[in-house]
């Protein structure tokens, strides 16, 4: 564990896969950051995460609290470079088109428009 880091982009360059094995999430910004960095993502199938990861389109999901399923998903993905590349590209396009600065500003403006 590295503790607090303020240069996430530099660290993400070292990742082959990003995994968020969470029991509960709101908006998983760490997954969005990994997607934006072109890293394939794996996350537990919980609210928040499954709203960002579309199974086998923008990443892979596994049942929460199932470490055997997590291990299988990671082993499968790490062993398949073509699939990793495809998921990374599709996830990048997803985050670019749905969570870019223009989309977030527009969403905030909508909140305050009567």
VMD Tcl script that draws the C-alpha trace (Angstrom):
set ca {
  {0.00 0.00 0.00}
  {1.42 3.30 -1.07}
  {-0.74 5.62 1.00}
  {-1.91 8.94 -0.41}
  {-0.55 9.68 -3.88}
  {-1.03 12.92 -5.80}
  {0.27 11.65 -9.17}
  {-2.31 9.01 -10.05}
  {-1.70 9.26 -13.80}
  {1.95 8.28 -13.36}
  {1.04 5.29 -11.18}
  {-1.68 4.06 -13.54}
  {0.88 3.72 -16.35}
  {2.36 0.76 -14.43}
  {-0.97 -1.13 -14.27}
  {-1.94 -4.02 -16.54}
  {-5.42 -4.18 -14.96}
  {-7.21 -1.98 -12.42}
  {-9.42 -3.75 -9.89}
  {-11.89 -2.30 -7.39}
  {-13.15 -5.14 -5.15}
  {-15.64 -3.08 -3.19}
  {-18.73 -3.98 -1.16}
  {-20.33 -0.58 -1.74}
  {-19.64 2.40 -4.00}
  {-21.15 5.71 -4.97}
  {-19.53 7.01 -8.13}
  {-16.30 4.99 -8.52}
  {-14.03 7.82 -9.65}
  {-10.98 5.55 -9.41}
  {-12.51 3.30 -12.10}
  {-13.24 6.33 -14.30}
  {-9.62 7.45 -13.87}
  {-8.34 4.01 -14.86}
  {-10.64 3.97 -17.91}
  {-9.43 7.44 -18.91}
  {-5.84 6.19 -18.62}
  {-6.59 3.28 -20.96}
  {-6.38 0.61 -18.27}
  {-8.81 -2.35 -18.44}
  {-10.97 -2.50 -15.31}
  {-12.46 -5.19 -13.09}
  {-14.94 -4.41 -10.34}
  {-17.32 -6.07 -7.95}
  {-20.92 -6.24 -9.14}
  {-22.35 -3.66 -6.75}
  {-24.39 -0.50 -7.25}
  {-22.18 2.29 -8.49}
  {-19.63 0.00 -10.09}
  {-22.07 -1.89 -12.31}
  {-23.44 1.46 -13.41}
  {-20.01 2.30 -14.85}
  {-18.76 -1.13 -15.93}
  {-20.81 -2.79 -18.63}
  {-19.92 -6.49 -18.53}
  {-17.40 -7.42 -21.21}
  {-17.88 -4.05 -22.90}
  {-16.17 -1.53 -20.62}
  {-14.76 -4.00 -18.11}
  {-15.49 -7.14 -16.16}
  {-17.63 -7.67 -13.08}
  {-17.49 -10.38 -10.42}
  {-19.86 -11.13 -7.53}
  {-19.03 -9.07 -4.46}
  {-17.51 -11.08 -1.59}
  {-16.40 -13.91 -3.91}
  {-12.63 -13.98 -3.95}
  {-12.56 -17.14 -6.09}
  {-14.61 -15.41 -8.82}
  {-12.32 -12.38 -8.58}
  {-9.24 -14.57 -8.98}
  {-10.75 -16.29 -12.03}
  {-11.71 -13.01 -13.70}
  {-8.25 -11.53 -13.11}
  {-6.50 -14.69 -14.32}
  {-8.65 -14.76 -17.45}
  {-8.10 -11.10 -18.25}
  {-4.38 -11.05 -17.49}
  {-3.92 -14.02 -19.83}
  {-5.79 -12.44 -22.74}
  {-4.01 -9.37 -24.09}
  {-6.42 -8.95 -27.01}
  {-9.39 -8.81 -24.65}
  {-7.56 -6.43 -22.29}
  {-6.83 -4.07 -25.19}
  {-10.43 -4.23 -26.46}
  {-11.89 -3.53 -23.01}
  {-9.42 -0.68 -22.44}
  {-10.31 0.98 -25.78}
  {-14.05 0.61 -25.24}
  {-13.82 1.87 -21.66}
  {-11.79 4.88 -22.77}
  {-14.44 5.76 -25.36}
  {-17.18 5.31 -22.73}
  {-15.54 7.59 -20.18}
  {-14.62 10.15 -22.84}
  {-18.21 10.40 -24.08}
  {-20.09 10.13 -20.78}
  {-17.80 11.48 -18.06}
  {-15.77 14.17 -19.80}
  {-15.63 17.72 -18.47}
  {-18.27 18.93 -20.95}
  {-20.71 16.24 -19.87}
  {-20.14 16.90 -16.16}
  {-20.54 20.68 -16.56}
  {-23.72 20.13 -18.54}
  {-25.08 17.80 -15.86}
  {-24.33 20.35 -13.12}
  {-25.93 23.16 -15.13}
  {-29.06 21.03 -15.52}
  {-29.28 20.72 -11.74}
  {-29.52 24.49 -11.33}
  {-31.71 25.33 -14.32}
  {-35.35 26.03 -13.54}
}
mol new
graphics top color blue
foreach p $ca { graphics top sphere $p radius 0.5 }
foreach p [lrange $ca 0 end-1] q [lrange $ca 1 end] { graphics top cylinder $p $q radius 0.2 }
display resetview
